[in-house]
Amino acid sequence: MTQNKNSVDGGTLFFRDRDWHPPALTPGYKTSTTRAPFRPLIAMPSTLSEETGPAFGHSMFGELDNNLILNFTGQPAVGERIILHGRILDENGRGVPGVLVEIWQANAGGRYRHKKDGYLAPLDPNFGGCGRTLSRPDGSYEFLTIRPGAYPWPNRVNDWRPMHIHISVFGSGFGQRLITQNYFEGDPLIARCPIVNTIGKEEAIRALVAPLDMNRALPMDCLAYKFDVVLRGRRQSFFENKREGM
Protein backbone atom coordinates (compact mmCIF):
# COMPACT_ATOMS: atom_id res chain seq x y z
CA MET A 1 0.00 0.00 0.00
CA THR A 2 1.35 3.42 -0.92
CA GLN A 3 -0.50 6.45 0.31
CA ASN A 4 0.22 9.98 1.50
CA LYS A 5 -2.39 12.53 0.59
CA ASN A 6 -0.67 15.14 2.75
CA SER A 7 2.31 15.22 0.40
CA VAL A 8 2.53 14.81 -3.35
CA ASP A 9 -0.69 13.78 -5.11
CA GLY A 10 1.04 11.94 -7.91
CA GLY A 11 4.21 10.12 -8.73
CA THR A 12 5.84 6.73 -8.72
CA LEU A 13 4.67 4.36 -6.03
CA PHE A 14 6.96 2.81 -3.46
CA PHE A 15 7.84 -0.84 -3.87
CA ARG A 16 6.41 -3.10 -1.17
CA ASP A 17 8.65 -3.71 1.84
CA ARG A 18 8.89 -7.51 1.69
CA ASP A 19 10.83 -7.70 4.95
CA TRP A 20 7.62 -6.80 6.83
CA HIS A 21 5.58 -9.55 5.17
CA PRO A 22 5.59 -13.28 5.93
CA PRO A 23 7.35 -15.57 3.45
CA ALA A 24 5.15 -16.92 0.69
CA LEU A 25 5.97 -20.53 1.57
CA THR A 26 5.11 -21.46 5.16
CA PRO A 27 4.36 -25.20 5.49
CA GLY A 28 2.44 -24.70 8.75
CA TYR A 29 -0.14 -22.82 6.65
CA LYS A 30 -1.00 -25.74 4.39
CA THR A 31 -2.43 -23.95 1.37
CA SER A 32 0.72 -21.80 1.03
CA THR A 33 2.54 -24.89 -0.32
CA THR A 34 0.39 -24.80 -3.46
CA ARG A 35 0.09 -21.01 -3.77
CA ALA A 36 3.69 -19.93 -3.18
CA PRO A 37 5.61 -18.85 -6.32
CA PHE A 38 8.46 -21.06 -7.44
CA ARG A 39 10.39 -18.30 -9.21
CA PRO A 40 11.78 -14.96 -7.91
CA LEU A 41 9.29 -12.10 -7.91
CA ILE A 42 9.68 -9.34 -10.49
CA ALA A 43 9.11 -5.75 -9.34
CA MET A 44 7.34 -3.75 -12.07
CA PRO A 45 7.33 0.06 -12.04
CA SER A 46 3.94 1.69 -11.52
CA THR A 47 2.10 3.20 -14.48
CA LEU A 48 -0.50 5.94 -14.79
CA SER A 49 -3.35 3.44 -14.40
CA GLU A 50 -2.08 2.40 -10.95
CA GLU A 51 -1.22 5.94 -9.83
CA THR A 52 -4.57 7.64 -10.59
CA GLY A 53 -8.26 7.15 -9.77
CA PRO A 54 -10.80 6.24 -8.71
CA ALA A 55 -12.32 9.03 -6.60
CA PHE A 56 -14.88 8.42 -3.85
CA GLY A 57 -17.37 11.01 -2.62
CA HIS A 58 -19.63 11.18 0.42
CA SER A 59 -22.68 11.13 -1.87
CA MET A 60 -21.87 7.50 -2.73
CA PHE A 61 -22.52 6.31 0.82
CA GLY A 62 -25.76 5.44 2.56
CA GLU A 63 -26.64 6.38 6.12
CA LEU A 64 -26.08 2.83 7.40
CA ASP A 65 -23.09 1.82 5.27
CA ASN A 66 -20.81 1.74 8.34
CA ASN A 67 -23.45 0.16 10.60
CA LEU A 68 -23.23 -3.60 10.07
CA ILE A 69 -25.80 -4.23 12.81
CA LEU A 70 -28.57 -2.68 10.69
CA ASN A 71 -27.34 -2.24 7.11
CA PHE A 72 -28.43 -5.66 5.76
CA THR A 73 -32.15 -5.75 6.53
CA GLY A 74 -32.75 -2.83 8.89
CA GLN A 75 -33.36 -5.28 11.73
CA PRO A 76 -30.64 -5.71 14.39
CA ALA A 77 -28.11 -8.50 13.94
CA VAL A 78 -27.48 -11.05 16.70
CA GLY A 79 -24.27 -10.82 18.71
CA GLU A 80 -22.11 -8.68 20.96
CA ARG A 81 -22.27 -5.08 19.75
CA ILE A 82 -18.88 -3.40 19.31
CA ILE A 83 -17.41 -0.22 17.87
CA LEU A 84 -14.34 -0.64 15.66
CA HIS A 85 -12.61 2.69 15.19
CA GLY A 86 -9.21 4.18 14.51
CA ARG A 87 -7.29 6.41 12.13
CA ILE A 88 -5.67 6.00 8.75
CA LEU A 89 -2.18 7.46 9.19
CA ASP A 90 0.76 8.09 6.89
CA GLU A 91 4.29 7.09 7.87
CA ASN A 92 4.73 10.41 9.67
CA GLY A 93 1.67 9.91 11.86
CA ARG A 94 -0.55 12.36 9.97
CA GLY A 95 -4.19 11.48 9.34
CA VAL A 96 -5.10 10.62 5.74
CA PRO A 97 -8.57 11.96 4.80
CA GLY A 98 -10.95 10.70 2.14
CA VAL A 99 -9.75 7.08 2.16
CA LEU A 100 -12.29 4.37 1.36
CA VAL A 101 -12.31 1.88 4.26
CA GLU A 102 -14.22 -1.37 3.75
CA ILE A 103 -14.66 -4.26 6.18
CA TRP A 104 -16.11 -7.76 5.96
CA GLN A 105 -16.41 -10.45 8.62
CA ALA A 106 -18.08 -13.60 9.92
CA ASN A 107 -21.19 -13.35 12.04
CA ALA A 108 -21.35 -13.89 15.81
CA GLY A 109 -21.27 -17.65 15.28
CA GLY A 110 -18.19 -17.55 13.08
CA ARG A 111 -19.94 -18.04 9.72
CA TYR A 112 -19.62 -15.90 6.58
CA ARG A 113 -22.51 -15.12 4.29
CA HIS A 114 -20.82 -16.95 1.42
CA LYS A 115 -22.03 -19.97 -0.55
CA LYS A 116 -18.75 -21.81 0.03
CA ASP A 117 -18.77 -21.40 3.81
CA GLY A 118 -19.75 -24.84 5.06
CA TYR A 119 -19.33 -24.26 8.80
CA LEU A 120 -22.28 -25.62 10.78
CA ALA A 121 -22.94 -22.37 12.65
CA PRO A 122 -26.23 -20.79 11.53
CA LEU A 123 -26.49 -17.74 9.32
CA ASP A 124 -27.96 -14.64 10.91
CA PRO A 125 -30.77 -13.52 8.56
CA ASN A 126 -30.16 -9.89 9.58
CA PHE A 127 -26.39 -9.80 9.17
CA GLY A 128 -24.71 -9.24 5.80
CA GLY A 129 -21.18 -8.97 7.15
CA CYS A 130 -19.78 -6.01 5.20
CA GLY A 131 -19.66 -2.23 5.43
CA ARG A 132 -17.76 0.82 4.21
CA THR A 133 -16.97 4.41 5.11
CA LEU A 134 -14.68 7.32 4.16
CA SER A 135 -11.99 8.50 6.55
CA ARG A 136 -12.72 11.92 8.02
CA PRO A 137 -10.48 15.01 7.65
CA ASP A 138 -8.33 13.81 10.57
CA GLY A 139 -8.05 10.32 9.09
CA SER A 140 -10.48 8.74 11.56
CA TYR A 141 -13.04 6.06 10.74
CA GLU A 142 -15.68 4.14 12.69
CA PHE A 143 -17.89 1.06 12.29
CA LEU A 144 -20.67 -0.27 14.47
CA THR A 145 -20.77 -4.05 14.18
CA ILE A 146 -20.88 -7.30 16.14
CA ARG A 147 -17.86 -9.17 17.40
CA PRO A 148 -17.23 -12.00 14.91
CA GLY A 149 -16.98 -15.56 16.16
CA ALA A 150 -13.99 -17.86 15.78
CA TYR A 151 -14.33 -20.72 13.30
CA PRO A 152 -12.55 -23.96 12.37
CA TRP A 153 -10.73 -24.34 9.07
CA PRO A 154 -9.26 -27.41 7.31
CA ASN A 155 -5.56 -26.82 7.79
CA ARG A 156 -4.44 -29.35 10.39
CA VAL A 157 -6.56 -31.61 12.60
CA ASN A 158 -8.06 -28.90 14.81
CA ASP A 159 -7.08 -25.39 13.67
CA TRP A 160 -9.30 -22.40 14.43
CA ARG A 161 -9.12 -18.85 13.14
CA PRO A 162 -9.18 -16.18 15.87
CA MET A 163 -11.96 -13.61 15.88
CA HIS A 164 -11.03 -11.11 13.17
CA ILE A 165 -12.34 -8.45 10.80
CA HIS A 166 -10.97 -8.02 7.28
CA ILE A 167 -10.12 -4.42 6.37
CA SER A 168 -9.52 -2.89 2.94
CA VAL A 169 -8.03 0.59 2.65
CA PHE A 170 -8.23 2.17 -0.81
CA GLY A 171 -6.07 5.22 -1.57
CA SER A 172 -6.16 7.65 -4.45
CA GLY A 173 -4.97 5.16 -7.10
CA PHE A 174 -5.62 1.58 -8.15
CA GLY A 175 -2.14 0.64 -6.92
CA GLN A 176 -2.95 1.94 -3.45
CA ARG A 177 -4.97 -0.77 -1.82
CA LEU A 178 -4.09 -2.48 1.44
CA ILE A 179 -6.01 -5.54 2.62
CA THR A 180 -5.34 -6.60 6.18
CA GLN A 181 -7.24 -7.89 9.20
CA ASN A 182 -7.47 -6.99 12.85
CA TYR A 183 -7.63 -9.36 15.79
CA PHE A 184 -8.94 -8.62 19.29
CA GLU A 185 -6.94 -8.12 22.44
CA GLY A 186 -6.94 -11.13 24.75
CA ASP A 187 -7.98 -13.76 22.20
CA PRO A 188 -6.00 -16.96 23.05
CA LEU A 189 -6.44 -18.28 19.51
CA ILE A 190 -4.14 -15.58 18.08
CA ALA A 191 -1.00 -17.34 19.31
CA ARG A 192 -2.29 -20.70 18.02
CA CYS A 193 -3.23 -19.57 14.50
CA PRO A 194 -0.96 -20.93 11.73
CA ILE A 195 -1.73 -17.90 9.55
CA VAL A 196 -0.72 -15.46 12.29
CA ASN A 197 2.42 -17.50 12.95
CA THR A 198 3.61 -17.04 9.36
CA ILE A 199 4.37 -13.41 10.26
CA GLY A 200 7.33 -14.26 12.47
CA LYS A 201 7.81 -10.77 13.93
CA GLU A 202 6.17 -10.16 17.29
CA GLU A 203 6.05 -6.43 16.57
CA ALA A 204 4.12 -7.04 13.35
CA ILE A 205 1.66 -9.36 15.10
CA ARG A 206 1.02 -6.76 17.82
CA ALA A 207 0.24 -4.23 15.10
CA LEU A 208 -2.66 -6.44 13.98
CA VAL A 209 -4.28 -6.67 17.43
CA ALA A 210 -6.92 -4.08 18.28
CA PRO A 211 -6.78 -3.15 21.98
CA LEU A 212 -9.90 -2.65 24.05
CA ASP A 213 -10.77 1.06 24.23
CA MET A 214 -13.03 1.73 27.20
CA ASN A 215 -12.89 5.47 26.51
CA ARG A 216 -15.01 4.90 23.41
CA ALA A 217 -17.21 2.15 24.84
CA LEU A 218 -20.85 3.06 25.36
CA PRO A 219 -22.21 2.14 28.82
CA MET A 220 -24.95 -0.49 28.72
CA ASP A 221 -24.51 -0.70 24.94
CA CYS A 222 -21.20 -1.82 23.43
CA LEU A 223 -17.46 -2.14 23.90
CA ALA A 224 -14.97 -0.43 21.57
CA TYR A 225 -11.71 -1.53 19.95
CA LYS A 226 -9.15 0.80 18.40
CA PHE A 227 -7.28 -0.19 15.24
CA ASP A 228 -5.04 2.34 13.48
CA VAL A 229 -3.78 1.63 9.96
CA VAL A 230 -0.36 3.14 9.26
CA LEU A 231 0.49 3.54 5.59
CA ARG A 232 3.83 3.86 3.91
CA GLY A 233 3.88 7.06 1.85
CA ARG A 234 5.02 8.00 -1.62
CA ARG A 235 8.59 9.06 -2.31
CA GLN A 236 9.47 11.94 -0.01
CA SER A 237 8.88 15.45 -1.27
CA PHE A 238 11.73 17.97 -1.34
CA PHE A 239 12.11 20.34 1.59
CA GLU A 240 14.45 23.33 1.14
CA ASN A 241 15.93 21.59 -1.92
CA LYS A 242 16.77 18.47 0.06
CA ARG A 243 14.92 15.28 0.72
CA GLU A 244 13.60 15.03 4.25
CA GLY A 245 16.11 13.44 6.58
CA MET A 246 19.11 14.14 4.33
C-alpha angles and dihedrals in degrees: 000000000000118000139145115146091172091068131034116353095210142026144091116329124238118254114248116268099238093185089072094052128077118255115269093236114058111153093201086067096061101202092054088074090068098035101045115105117248095206131058115275119253118221110218121198116246120257133205092270091060095041099052138053165006109115124203125204133193090244089070093065130082125221093255100037091112094040107085091175091068109013098090103056105348090250119105118266121233119254146059109322115230140171116226110195142153144123136280104229135184121227090273094055096255120140116252112217129205097027118149108236117190128180135188130180150158120272126255090281094052098257128128124218091243129120092231095053103105099174112134095232111111124254116246106232090211099048123082096173102223139086143160142204142168121249113250125240090277092049095255125142135180139194131187109211145130125272106260120234126240117252139194122248132191101253106107129349098291112005121154130190114231119240105282145158122217114228129196120192115193119195131192096291139044089250091057105079125123121189115191139139136230127221127201128254114257098019107142091202092069093076091046098050115109091207093054090046092059088072095071097190116096090205091056092048091051089053089062095053117092111215122221110263110200090175089071097036116112114229114245089002121062147336122240134222125196121218120173120193113211115200130202109236135225121272109305118268120236118265118193089344092305133092113253112271095020 
